[in-house]
Amino acid sequence: MRFPVLRRPASLRAKMTLNSIAMLAVGLVVATCISLMGVKHYLVSSVDSRLASSKQGLERSGVTMRDISALARFTGMDRMLNSDAARAANHSSNVFVPVDARGRPQELFGQTPSGAQRALAEAVPRPARQAEGGEPVDVDAVHGTPYRATAVRLSDGQLVVMATEVGAAGEIMHKVIRLELVVGVALMAVLGTAMFIGSRRRLRPMEDMVEAASAIAEGSGPGEDGGPGRLDLSRRVASREKHRHHQVQEVERLRLALNAMLHQVEAAFLTREHAAAHLRRFVADASHELRTPLSAIRGYLQLYERGMLSDGEERARALARMTGETERMARLVDELLALARLDQRPELRPVPVDVGRLAEEALADLTLQQPERPVALELPAEPCVALADEATLRQVVGNLVANVRVHTPPPAAVRVEVTTEASGGEAADGEEGGAESCHQVCVLRVGDDGPGMSPEDAERVFDRFFRTGAAGTEGSGLGMSVVKAGVEAQHGTVTVTTAPGAGLTVTIALPAASRHPPPVAHLAG
């Protein structure tokens, strides 16, 4: 026959309840043992006190065994003890027996010792030493009833052993045990019920956390393809307690930590979705931009293979078109590589760079390409030196000037201004030395008198592959994206000011180098 195996409780509530009941049971057992020891000590001490009082009374009175026999005959006690009823009972709560020097029982009142008297005499070791001042001893051989026994030496030298029953103490202790058992069981039942209800209320916030986590893990329903649905990361665990002093500190900290974790997970998930969508859009736009020149080149090559470009002028025109499309793809790939490099947050090597010199070189290139375009350059009295990566900053300035060349008509004037300003936008007056370098920025403004942009287009001017309707097919739509990425990689800012018919002005602010910069090799290292 197999007995059912008791399984351990799995829930935290049940474990806490059982642990509390077990601790209470141990406490009750310990308390019961201590109380029983105290009760027993008190009862035995009272019996020992009575025996000691009797012993001292006999010793101080100076009575002899003959006096005790005479007193017993005078009171008739000897007849009572020698009666048939007394001998039939053969049991008393007090036993009195005279013994010799070897501890053997002797006659009392002319009668032979009873069984209880003989058992008492045999159970008390060395009555002479006991009479000299020994403590009372336990005797268990008298009718199976526990006694406390001692001995006294009378004035005539007679040894007498006296014993008093302590069975009543055992009965009292049994009653105490039964009472403690009933009270303990009742207390454990009450505590277990209260603990189970209280733990259920206190641990209810944890159930809310489990419910919220399960709901997030299961999703908001089946997806379109039958798979798991979209995760509802916006769910949070609300507090059930209206008053702060009613909240359990550990549970409240766990709730706050879980909500903070869910907030971070939601933010990371949204960021990943945004990045994935941005990547998909970027790949689609890049594919579209590369497909146009590739289609043109492939078309001309097919015409050449079929012999449809027999004329030399047609072949020259087709070669020129393919060369132009190839250069367009090369520029597009270069800008994509630049964006990819800047997106990876490369470790740039900032060095002191004269922003005015880069502006002059960019305008010189523009003048060579469009001699008819009006150009205006305004430089400060002292060189405006920015702490930046020269190659990246050169590409940024070149993209700004190329943006004017591509998207504005040749008669539209272009204005370039380089200044040194305070970081708050105001001129730094009265500041000198190193304090000035800590608050100065180099500002580059590139403006034109072109058609400008609408507010909607201005908000998207830094988006990748964004081109206005007026831009036509020229340009890749990545120039302003490269500008923003390059400036932000060097801890600068870029803003756009424009309106329809009012032209467009791009303002770049970069950290300025000190007037006495350290060597370039030190900065680069």
C-alpha positions as CSV (number, residue, x, y, z in Angstrom):
1,M,0.0,0.0,0.0
2,R,1.4,3.3,-1.1
3,F,0.7,6.4,0.9
4,P,0.1,9.7,-1.0
5,V,3.2,11.9,-1.2
6,L,2.7,15.3,0.2
7,R,3.9,18.0,-2.2
8,R,5.5,21.2,-1.0
9,P,3.4,24.3,-1.6
10,A,4.4,26.2,-4.7
11,S,2.8,29.6,-4.0
12,L,4.7,32.2,-2.0
13,R,1.5,32.9,0.1
14,A,1.2,29.2,1.2
15,K,5.0,29.0,2.0
16,M,4.8,32.2,4.1
17,T,1.7,30.9,5.9
18,L,3.3,27.5,6.6
19,N,6.6,29.1,7.8
20,S,4.7,31.3,10.2
21,I,2.7,28.4,11.6
22,A,5.9,26.4,11.9
23,M,7.6,29.2,13.8
24,L,4.6,29.6,16.0
25,A,4.5,25.9,16.7
26,V,8.2,25.9,17.7
27,G,7.6,28.9,19.9
28,L,4.6,27.3,21.6
29,V,6.6,24.1,22.2
30,V,9.5,26.0,23.7
31,A,7.1,28.1,25.9
32,T,5.3,25.0,27.0
33,C,8.5,23.3,28.0
34,I,9.6,26.3,30.0
35,S,6.2,26.6,31.7
36,L,6.2,22.9,32.6
37,M,9.6,23.2,34.0
38,G,8.5,26.2,36.1
39,V,5.4,24.4,37.3
40,K,7.3,21.3,38.2
41,H,9.9,23.3,40.0
42,Y,7.3,25.2,42.0
43,L,5.4,22.0,43.0
44,V,8.5,20.0,43.9
45,S,9.9,23.0,45.8
46,S,6.7,23.3,47.9
47,V,6.9,19.5,48.7
48,D,10.5,19.9,49.6
49,S,9.7,22.9,51.8
50,R,7.1,20.8,53.8
51,L,9.5,17.9,54.2
52,A,12.2,20.3,55.4
53,S,9.8,21.9,57.8
54,S,8.9,18.5,59.3
55,K,12.5,17.5,59.5
56,Q,13.5,20.7,61.3
57,G,10.5,20.4,63.6
58,L,11.5,16.8,64.7
59,E,15.1,17.8,65.1
60,R,14.4,20.9,67.2
61,S,11.7,19.2,69.4
62,G,14.2,16.5,70.6
63,V,11.6,13.8,70.5
64,T,12.5,10.1,70.5
65,M,10.9,7.1,68.9
66,R,9.5,6.1,72.3
67,D,7.8,9.6,72.5
68,I,6.3,9.2,69.1
69,S,4.9,5.7,70.0
70,A,3.5,7.0,73.2
71,L,1.8,9.9,71.4
72,A,0.4,7.5,68.8
73,R,-1.1,5.3,71.5
74,F,-2.5,8.3,73.3
75,T,-4.2,9.7,70.2
76,G,-5.2,6.2,69.0
77,M,-3.3,6.6,65.7
78,D,-1.7,3.2,66.1
79,R,-5.1,1.5,66.1
80,M,-6.1,3.4,63.0
81,L,-2.9,2.5,61.1
82,N,-3.1,-1.2,62.2
83,S,-6.7,-1.5,61.2
84,D,-7.7,-3.9,58.4
85,A,-8.9,-0.9,56.2
86,A,-5.6,0.9,56.5
87,R,-3.6,-2.3,55.7
88,A,-6.0,-3.0,52.8
89,A,-5.4,0.4,51.3
90,N,-1.6,0.1,52.0
91,H,-1.2,3.5,50.4
92,S,-0.9,7.0,51.7
93,S,0.3,10.3,50.5
94,N,2.8,10.4,53.4
95,V,5.0,7.4,54.4
96,F,6.9,7.2,57.7
97,V,9.3,4.3,58.4
98,P,12.1,3.9,61.0
99,V,15.3,2.2,59.7
100,D,18.5,0.9,61.2
101,A,22.0,2.1,60.4
102,R,22.0,-0.1,57.2
103,G,18.7,1.3,56.0
104,R,16.6,-1.8,56.8
105,P,13.0,-1.1,57.9
106,Q,11.9,-1.7,61.5
107,E,8.7,-2.2,63.3
108,L,6.5,0.8,63.9
109,F,3.9,0.8,66.7
110,G,4.6,-2.9,67.2
111,Q,3.6,-3.7,63.6
112,T,5.8,-5.1,60.9
113,P,6.7,-2.7,58.0
114,S,4.2,-2.6,55.2
115,G,5.1,-3.0,51.5
116,A,5.2,0.8,51.0
117,Q,7.5,1.2,54.0
118,R,9.8,-1.5,52.8
119,A,9.9,-0.1,49.3
120,L,10.7,3.4,50.7
121,A,13.5,2.1,52.9
122,E,15.0,0.2,49.9
123,A,14.7,3.2,47.6
124,V,16.4,5.8,49.8
125,P,20.1,5.4,49.5
126,R,22.2,6.1,52.6
127,P,19.6,7.5,54.9
128,A,22.3,8.4,57.5
129,R,23.9,10.9,55.0
130,Q,20.4,12.1,54.0
131,A,19.7,12.8,57.7
132,E,22.9,14.9,58.0
133,G,21.6,17.5,55.5
134,G,21.1,16.0,52.1
135,E,18.5,17.3,49.7
136,P,15.2,15.3,49.3
137,V,15.4,12.7,46.5
138,D,12.9,11.3,44.1
139,V,11.5,7.9,44.9
140,D,9.5,6.0,42.2
141,A,9.4,2.5,43.8
142,V,6.4,3.1,46.1
143,H,3.3,1.6,44.4
144,G,4.6,3.1,41.2
145,T,3.8,6.6,42.5
146,P,6.5,9.2,42.6
147,Y,7.5,10.4,46.0
148,R,10.0,12.9,47.5
149,A,11.9,11.4,50.4
150,T,14.3,12.6,53.1
151,A,15.6,11.2,56.4
152,V,15.9,12.6,60.0
153,R,17.8,11.4,63.1
154,L,15.8,11.6,66.3
155,S,17.2,12.5,69.6
156,D,17.7,8.9,70.6
157,G,19.7,8.3,67.3
158,Q,16.9,6.5,65.5
159,L,16.8,7.1,61.8
160,V,13.4,7.8,60.3
161,V,12.7,8.1,56.5
162,M,9.8,10.4,55.5
163,A,8.3,10.7,52.1
164,T,5.5,12.7,50.5
165,E,3.7,11.8,47.3
166,V,4.2,14.2,44.3
167,G,1.8,12.5,41.9
168,A,-0.5,15.5,42.1
169,A,2.3,17.5,40.4
170,G,2.2,15.1,37.5
171,E,-1.6,15.5,37.2
172,I,-1.3,19.3,37.2
173,M,1.4,19.1,34.5
174,H,-0.8,16.9,32.3
175,K,-3.6,19.4,32.6
176,V,-1.1,22.2,31.7
177,I,0.0,20.2,28.6
178,R,-3.6,19.7,27.5
179,L,-4.4,23.3,28.0
180,E,-1.3,24.4,26.1
181,L,-2.1,22.0,23.3
182,V,-5.7,23.3,22.9
183,V,-4.6,26.9,23.1
184,G,-1.7,26.3,20.7
185,V,-3.8,24.6,18.1
186,A,-6.4,27.4,18.3
187,L,-3.6,30.1,18.0
188,M,-2.1,28.3,15.0
189,A,-5.4,28.1,13.3
190,V,-6.2,31.7,13.9
191,L,-2.7,32.8,12.9
192,G,-2.7,30.7,9.8
193,T,-6.1,32.1,8.6
194,A,-5.0,35.7,9.4
195,M,-1.6,35.2,7.7
196,F,-3.2,33.7,4.6
197,I,-5.7,36.5,4.3
198,G,-3.1,39.2,5.1
199,S,-0.5,37.8,2.7
200,R,-3.1,37.5,-0.1
201,R,-3.8,41.2,0.4
202,R,-0.2,42.3,0.7
203,L,0.9,40.2,-2.3
204,R,-1.9,41.3,-4.5
205,P,0.3,43.9,-6.2
206,M,2.7,41.1,-7.2
207,E,-0.2,39.3,-8.8
208,D,-0.9,42.5,-10.7
209,M,2.7,42.5,-11.9
210,V,2.5,38.9,-13.1
211,E,-0.8,39.7,-14.9
212,A,0.8,42.8,-16.6
213,A,3.9,40.9,-17.6
214,S,1.8,38.0,-18.9
215,A,-0.4,40.4,-20.9
216,I,2.6,42.0,-22.4
217,A,4.2,38.7,-23.3
218,E,1.0,37.3,-24.9
219,G,0.5,40.5,-27.0
220,S,-2.7,42.3,-27.8
221,G,-4.1,39.5,-29.9
222,P,-3.2,37.3,-32.9
223,G,-1.3,38.9,-35.7
224,E,-2.4,39.2,-39.3
225,D,-0.4,36.1,-40.2
226,G,-1.7,34.1,-37.3
227,G,1.4,34.5,-35.2
228,P,1.7,36.4,-31.9
229,G,0.2,39.9,-31.8
230,R,1.8,43.2,-31.2
231,L,3.3,43.7,-27.7
232,D,1.4,46.2,-25.6
233,L,4.4,47.8,-23.9
234,S,2.3,50.8,-22.7
235,R,0.8,48.8,-19.8
236,R,1.9,49.7,-16.3
237,V,1.3,48.3,-12.8
238,A,-0.8,50.7,-10.8
239,S,-0.6,51.0,-7.0
240,R,-3.5,49.6,-5.0
241,E,-2.7,51.5,-1.8
242,K,-4.1,55.0,-1.7
243,H,-1.9,56.0,1.3
244,R,1.8,55.7,1.3
245,H,2.1,54.4,4.9
246,H,-0.1,51.4,3.9
247,Q,2.4,50.4,1.1
248,V,4.8,47.5,1.6
249,Q,8.2,49.0,0.9
250,E,9.7,46.0,-0.9
251,V,6.6,45.4,-3.1
252,E,6.3,49.1,-3.9
253,R,10.0,49.3,-4.9
254,L,9.5,46.2,-7.1
255,R,6.4,47.8,-8.7
256,L,8.4,51.0,-9.4
257,A,11.3,49.1,-10.8
258,L,9.1,47.0,-13.0
259,N,7.3,50.1,-14.4
260,A,10.7,51.8,-15.0
261,M,11.9,48.6,-16.8
262,L,8.7,48.5,-18.9
263,H,9.2,52.2,-19.8
264,Q,12.8,51.6,-20.9
265,V,11.7,48.5,-22.9
266,E,8.9,50.4,-24.5
267,A,11.3,53.3,-25.4
268,A,13.9,50.8,-26.8
269,F,11.2,48.9,-28.8
270,L,9.9,52.2,-30.3
271,T,13.4,53.3,-31.1
272,R,14.1,49.9,-32.8
273,E,10.9,50.1,-34.8
274,H,11.7,53.7,-35.8
275,A,15.2,52.7,-36.8
276,A,13.9,49.7,-38.7
277,A,11.3,51.8,-40.5
278,H,14.0,54.5,-41.2
279,L,16.3,51.8,-42.5
280,R,13.7,50.3,-44.8
281,R,12.8,53.8,-46.1
282,F,16.5,54.6,-46.6
283,V,17.1,51.4,-48.5
284,A,14.1,51.9,-50.7
285,D,15.1,55.5,-51.4
286,A,18.7,54.5,-52.1
287,S,17.6,51.7,-54.4
288,H,15.3,54.2,-56.3
289,E,18.1,56.7,-56.6
290,L,20.6,54.1,-57.9
291,R,18.0,52.4,-60.2
292,T,17.6,55.6,-62.4
293,P,21.2,56.0,-63.5
294,L,21.7,52.2,-63.8
295,S,18.6,52.0,-66.0
296,A,20.0,54.8,-68.2
297,I,23.4,53.2,-68.5
298,R,21.9,49.8,-69.3
299,G,19.7,51.3,-71.9
300,Y,22.6,52.9,-73.8
301,L,24.6,49.7,-73.6
302,Q,21.7,47.8,-75.1
303,L,21.4,50.3,-77.9
304,Y,25.2,49.9,-78.5
305,E,25.0,46.1,-78.5
306,R,22.1,46.1,-81.1
307,G,24.1,48.4,-83.3
308,M,21.7,51.3,-83.0
309,L,24.5,53.8,-82.2
310,S,26.2,53.7,-85.6
311,D,26.7,57.5,-85.8
312,G,29.8,58.9,-84.1
313,E,27.8,61.8,-82.6
314,E,25.2,59.5,-81.2
315,R,27.9,57.3,-79.6
316,A,29.6,60.4,-78.2
317,R,26.3,61.6,-76.8
318,A,25.6,58.2,-75.3
319,L,29.0,58.0,-73.8
320,A,28.6,61.5,-72.2
321,R,25.3,60.5,-70.8
322,M,26.7,57.3,-69.3
323,T,29.6,59.2,-67.9
324,G,27.3,61.7,-66.3
325,E,25.1,58.9,-64.8
326,T,28.3,57.2,-63.5
327,E,29.4,60.4,-61.8
328,R,26.0,60.8,-60.3
329,M,26.1,57.3,-58.9
330,A,29.6,57.9,-57.6
331,R,28.5,61.1,-55.8
332,L,25.5,59.2,-54.4
333,V,27.7,56.4,-53.1
334,D,30.2,58.8,-51.6
335,E,27.4,60.6,-49.7
336,L,25.9,57.3,-48.5
337,L,29.3,56.2,-47.3
338,A,29.8,59.6,-45.5
339,L,26.4,59.2,-43.8
340,A,27.1,55.7,-42.8
341,R,30.5,56.7,-41.3
342,L,28.9,59.6,-39.4
343,D,26.0,57.4,-38.2
344,Q,28.6,55.1,-36.6
345,R,29.9,57.9,-34.5
346,P,33.5,57.7,-35.6
347,E,36.3,59.0,-33.4
348,L,37.1,62.3,-35.1
349,R,40.4,64.1,-34.7
350,P,39.5,67.8,-33.9
351,V,42.1,70.3,-34.9
352,P,42.1,74.1,-35.1
353,V,40.5,74.9,-38.5
354,D,40.1,78.4,-40.1
355,V,36.5,78.4,-41.1
356,G,36.9,81.6,-43.2
357,R,39.6,79.9,-45.3
358,L,37.2,76.9,-46.1
359,A,34.5,79.4,-47.0
360,E,36.8,81.2,-49.4
361,E,37.8,78.0,-51.1
362,A,34.2,76.8,-51.5
363,L,33.1,80.2,-53.0
364,A,36.1,80.1,-55.4
365,D,35.0,76.7,-56.7
366,L,31.4,78.1,-57.1
367,T,32.7,81.0,-59.1
368,L,34.6,78.7,-61.4
369,Q,31.4,76.7,-62.0
370,Q,29.0,79.7,-62.2
371,P,30.9,82.9,-63.1
372,E,27.7,84.8,-63.5
373,R,26.4,84.2,-59.9
374,P,26.8,87.2,-57.4
375,V,29.0,86.1,-54.4
376,A,29.5,88.0,-51.2
377,L,31.9,86.9,-48.4
378,E,32.1,88.6,-45.0
379,L,35.0,87.6,-42.7
380,P,35.9,88.8,-39.2
381,A,38.9,90.9,-38.4
382,E,40.7,88.0,-36.7
383,P,40.6,84.4,-38.1
384,C,37.6,82.4,-36.8
385,V,39.2,79.1,-35.7
386,A,37.0,76.2,-34.9
387,L,37.9,73.0,-33.2
388,A,36.8,70.5,-35.7
389,D,37.7,67.6,-38.1
390,E,39.0,69.5,-41.2
391,A,37.9,66.9,-43.8
392,T,34.4,66.6,-42.4
393,L,34.0,70.4,-42.0
394,R,35.3,70.9,-45.6
395,Q,32.6,68.5,-46.8
396,V,29.9,70.3,-44.8
397,V,30.9,73.7,-46.3
398,G,31.1,72.3,-49.8
399,N,27.6,70.7,-49.5
400,L,26.1,74.0,-48.4
401,V,27.6,75.9,-51.4
402,A,26.7,73.0,-53.8
403,N,23.1,73.1,-52.4
404,V,22.9,76.8,-53.5
405,R,24.3,76.0,-56.9
406,V,21.9,73.1,-57.6
407,H,18.7,74.5,-56.2
408,T,18.8,78.2,-57.0
409,P,19.0,79.9,-60.4
410,P,22.4,81.4,-61.4
411,P,21.3,85.1,-61.0
412,A,20.4,84.5,-57.3
413,A,23.1,86.0,-55.1
414,V,24.8,83.9,-52.4
415,R,26.1,85.4,-49.1
416,V,28.6,83.7,-46.8
417,E,29.3,85.2,-43.3
418,V,31.8,83.9,-40.8
419,T,31.7,85.4,-37.2
420,T,32.7,84.6,-33.7
421,E,29.9,84.8,-31.2
422,A,29.2,83.8,-27.6
423,S,27.5,80.5,-27.0
424,G,24.3,82.3,-25.9
425,G,24.1,84.2,-29.2
426,E,25.5,87.5,-27.9
427,A,28.9,89.0,-28.5
428,A,31.4,88.3,-25.8
429,D,32.5,91.7,-24.6
430,G,35.2,92.2,-22.0
431,E,36.3,88.6,-21.9
432,E,39.9,87.6,-22.5
433,G,42.1,84.7,-22.6
434,G,41.1,81.2,-21.7
435,A,37.7,82.3,-20.3
436,E,36.7,83.6,-23.8
437,S,37.6,80.3,-25.5
438,C,35.3,78.4,-23.2
439,H,32.2,80.4,-24.3
440,Q,32.9,81.2,-27.9
441,V,31.6,79.5,-31.0
442,C,32.4,79.9,-34.7
443,V,29.3,80.7,-36.7
444,L,29.0,80.1,-40.5
445,R,26.0,81.5,-42.3
446,V,25.3,80.6,-46.0
447,G,22.3,82.4,-47.5
448,D,20.9,82.9,-50.9
449,D,18.2,84.9,-52.8
450,G,16.6,81.8,-54.2
451,P,12.9,80.8,-54.2
452,G,13.0,79.7,-50.6
453,M,11.0,76.9,-49.1
454,S,7.6,76.4,-47.5
455,P,7.4,75.6,-43.7
456,E,6.5,72.0,-44.4
457,D,9.5,71.5,-46.7
458,A,11.8,73.3,-44.2
459,E,10.9,70.8,-41.5
460,R,12.0,68.0,-43.8
461,V,15.1,69.6,-45.3
462,F,17.5,67.4,-43.3
463,D,15.7,64.2,-44.2
464,R,17.6,61.8,-46.4
465,F,16.6,61.8,-50.1
466,F,14.3,64.7,-49.6
467,R,14.0,67.0,-52.5
468,T,11.5,69.7,-53.2
469,G,9.4,69.8,-56.4
470,A,11.5,72.7,-57.7
471,A,14.7,70.7,-57.4
472,G,14.1,68.6,-60.4
473,T,16.0,65.5,-60.9
474,E,19.4,67.1,-60.1
475,G,20.9,66.3,-56.7
476,S,20.6,63.2,-54.6
477,G,18.7,64.7,-51.6
478,L,21.5,63.7,-49.2
479,G,23.6,66.9,-49.1
480,M,21.7,68.5,-46.1
481,S,21.6,65.2,-44.3
482,V,25.4,65.0,-44.5
483,V,25.6,68.6,-43.3
484,K,23.5,67.9,-40.2
485,A,25.3,64.6,-39.4
486,G,28.7,66.2,-39.9
487,V,28.0,69.2,-37.7
488,E,26.4,67.1,-34.9
489,A,29.3,64.7,-34.9
490,Q,31.5,67.6,-34.0
491,H,29.2,68.8,-31.2
492,G,27.8,71.7,-33.2
493,T,24.4,72.9,-34.2
494,V,22.7,73.6,-37.5
495,T,19.5,75.6,-38.2
496,V,17.6,76.7,-41.3
497,T,15.8,80.0,-41.8
498,T,13.6,80.3,-44.9
499,A,10.3,81.4,-46.3
500,P,8.7,81.2,-49.8
501,G,10.3,83.9,-52.0
502,A,12.7,85.0,-49.2
503,G,15.6,82.6,-49.9
504,L,17.2,80.2,-47.5
505,T,19.9,80.7,-44.8
506,V,21.7,77.8,-43.1
507,T,23.5,78.7,-39.8
508,I,26.2,76.5,-38.4
509,A,27.7,76.9,-34.9
510,L,30.9,75.0,-33.9
511,P,33.0,75.1,-30.8
512,A,35.8,77.7,-31.2
513,A,39.4,76.9,-30.5
514,S,41.4,79.1,-28.1
515,R,43.4,82.1,-29.4
516,H,46.6,80.3,-28.4
517,P,45.8,76.7,-29.4
518,P,48.0,73.8,-28.5
519,P,49.9,72.0,-31.2
520,V,47.8,70.1,-33.7
521,A,49.6,66.8,-33.1
522,H,48.7,67.1,-29.4
523,L,45.0,67.6,-30.2
524,A,45.0,64.8,-32.8
525,G,46.7,62.4,-30.5
